[in-house]
């Protein structure tokens, strides 16, 4: 029972970390070179899942994160499928890193 609870806890933490990491990609910087770039701004990584437009005209080129420091309008779309695919990708990366760590720790993989 302790092992099951520990595995449940690990998966819960990885899911929470995945959500935090995926949402933190909205703060990655984007550079805008023309006013047309503000009409359909797509944010997120690895897949873009947040789309908005803005009618503001800052001095160009303008570089800022999608959520912080960028003149925003109302969000046009939140692409749920892309968001959940991003969560899955990040979760698999975290889970794979854990498995590799366990293999190295138990000396099933040796490095030079």
VENLINVEN-V138262 format. One record per residue. N is the residue number from 1. RES is the residue in one letter. SS is DSSP state (~ for helix, > for strand, _ for the rest). PSI is psi in degrees with one decimal (999 if undefined). BURIAL is b if it has 16 or more other C-alpha atoms within 10 Angstrom, else e. Layout:
n:N res:RES ss:SS psi:PSI burial:BURIAL
n:N res:RES ss:SS psi:PSI burial:BURIAL
//
This chain:
n:1 res:X ss:_ psi:-38.2 burial:e
n:2 res:X ss:~ psi:-39.0 burial:e
n:3 res:X ss:~ psi:-41.6 burial:e
n:4 res:X ss:~ psi:-44.1 burial:e
n:5 res:X ss:~ psi:-38.3 burial:e
n:6 res:X ss:~ psi:-43.5 burial:e
n:7 res:X ss:~ psi:-42.3 burial:e
n:8 res:X ss:~ psi:-42.9 burial:e
n:9 res:X ss:~ psi:-44.2 burial:e
n:10 res:X ss:~ psi:-45.0 burial:e
n:11 res:X ss:~ psi:-38.9 burial:e
n:12 res:X ss:~ psi:-43.1 burial:e
n:13 res:X ss:~ psi:-41.6 burial:e
n:14 res:X ss:~ psi:-38.1 burial:b
n:15 res:X ss:~ psi:-44.4 burial:b
n:16 res:X ss:~ psi:-44.3 burial:e
n:17 res:X ss:~ psi:-38.2 burial:b
n:18 res:X ss:~ psi:-44.0 burial:b
n:19 res:X ss:~ psi:-45.2 burial:b
n:20 res:X ss:~ psi:-45.3 burial:e
n:21 res:X ss:~ psi:-41.1 burial:b
n:22 res:X ss:~ psi:-44.8 burial:b
n:23 res:X ss:~ psi:-30.2 burial:b
n:24 res:X ss:~ psi:-20.3 burial:e
n:25 res:X ss:~ psi:-15.7 burial:b
n:26 res:X ss:~ psi:-15.3 burial:b
n:27 res:X ss:~ psi:-2.0 burial:b
n:28 res:X ss:_ psi:140.4 burial:e
n:29 res:X ss:> psi:142.8 burial:b
n:30 res:X ss:> psi:147.7 burial:b
n:31 res:X ss:> psi:131.1 burial:e
n:32 res:X ss:> psi:124.2 burial:b
n:33 res:X ss:_ psi:-18.6 burial:e
n:34 res:X ss:_ psi:164.4 burial:e
n:35 res:X ss:~ psi:-29.9 burial:b
n:36 res:X ss:~ psi:-24.8 burial:e
n:37 res:X ss:~ psi:-23.7 burial:e
n:38 res:X ss:~ psi:-9.1 burial:b
n:39 res:X ss:_ psi:-25.8 burial:e
n:40 res:X ss:_ psi:74.1 burial:e
n:41 res:X ss:> psi:123.8 burial:b
n:42 res:X ss:> psi:130.5 burial:b
n:43 res:X ss:> psi:157.3 burial:b
n:44 res:X ss:_ psi:159.5 burial:b
n:45 res:X ss:_ psi:140.0 burial:b
n:46 res:X ss:_ psi:-28.4 burial:e
n:47 res:X ss:_ psi:142.9 burial:b
n:48 res:X ss:_ psi:126.6 burial:b
n:49 res:X ss:_ psi:-3.3 burial:b
n:50 res:X ss:> psi:122.8 burial:b
n:51 res:X ss:> psi:132.3 burial:b
n:52 res:X ss:> psi:168.7 burial:b
n:53 res:X ss:_ psi:159.1 burial:b
n:54 res:X ss:_ psi:146.1 burial:b
n:55 res:X ss:_ psi:7.6 burial:e
n:56 res:X ss:_ psi:148.1 burial:e
n:57 res:X ss:_ psi:88.1 burial:e
n:58 res:X ss:_ psi:171.6 burial:e
n:59 res:X ss:_ psi:136.2 burial:e
n:60 res:X ss:_ psi:149.3 burial:e
n:61 res:X ss:_ psi:144.4 burial:e
n:62 res:X ss:> psi:127.0 burial:b
n:63 res:X ss:> psi:124.7 burial:e
n:64 res:X ss:> psi:165.4 burial:e
n:65 res:X ss:> psi:159.1 burial:b
n:66 res:X ss:_ psi:-32.7 burial:b
n:67 res:X ss:_ psi:-24.0 burial:b
n:68 res:X ss:_ psi:116.7 burial:e
n:69 res:X ss:_ psi:1.1 burial:e
n:70 res:X ss:_ psi:131.6 burial:b
n:71 res:X ss:_ psi:115.8 burial:b
n:72 res:X ss:_ psi:152.2 burial:b
n:73 res:X ss:_ psi:-168.6 burial:e
n:74 res:X ss:_ psi:143.6 burial:e
n:75 res:X ss:> psi:134.6 burial:e
n:76 res:X ss:> psi:-41.5 burial:e
n:77 res:X ss:> psi:149.3 burial:e
n:78 res:X ss:> psi:112.6 burial:e
n:79 res:X ss:_ psi:95.8 burial:e
n:80 res:X ss:~ psi:-40.7 burial:e
n:81 res:X ss:~ psi:-46.1 burial:e
n:82 res:X ss:~ psi:-38.5 burial:b
n:83 res:X ss:~ psi:-47.1 burial:b
n:84 res:X ss:~ psi:-31.9 burial:b
n:85 res:X ss:~ psi:-42.4 burial:e
n:86 res:X ss:~ psi:-43.8 burial:b
n:87 res:X ss:~ psi:-43.9 burial:b
n:88 res:X ss:~ psi:-41.7 burial:b
n:89 res:X ss:~ psi:-48.1 burial:b
n:90 res:X ss:~ psi:-40.9 burial:b
n:91 res:X ss:~ psi:-45.0 burial:b
n:92 res:X ss:~ psi:-37.5 burial:e
n:93 res:X ss:~ psi:-46.6 burial:e
n:94 res:X ss:~ psi:-43.7 burial:b
n:95 res:X ss:~ psi:-40.1 burial:b
n:96 res:X ss:~ psi:-41.1 burial:e
n:97 res:X ss:~ psi:-38.3 burial:e
n:98 res:X ss:~ psi:-44.2 burial:e
n:99 res:X ss:~ psi:-42.1 burial:e
n:100 res:X ss:~ psi:-42.6 burial:e
n:101 res:X ss:~ psi:-44.1 burial:e
n:102 res:X ss:~ psi:-39.0 burial:e
n:103 res:X ss:~ psi:-41.3 burial:e
n:104 res:X ss:~ psi:-42.2 burial:e
n:105 res:X ss:~ psi:-36.7 burial:e
n:106 res:X ss:_ psi:8.8 burial:e
n:107 res:X ss:_ psi:34.9 burial:e
n:108 res:X ss:_ psi:-18.0 burial:e
n:109 res:X ss:_ psi:128.1 burial:e
n:110 res:X ss:_ psi:139.0 burial:e
n:111 res:X ss:_ psi:156.6 burial:e
n:112 res:X ss:_ psi:999 burial:e
//
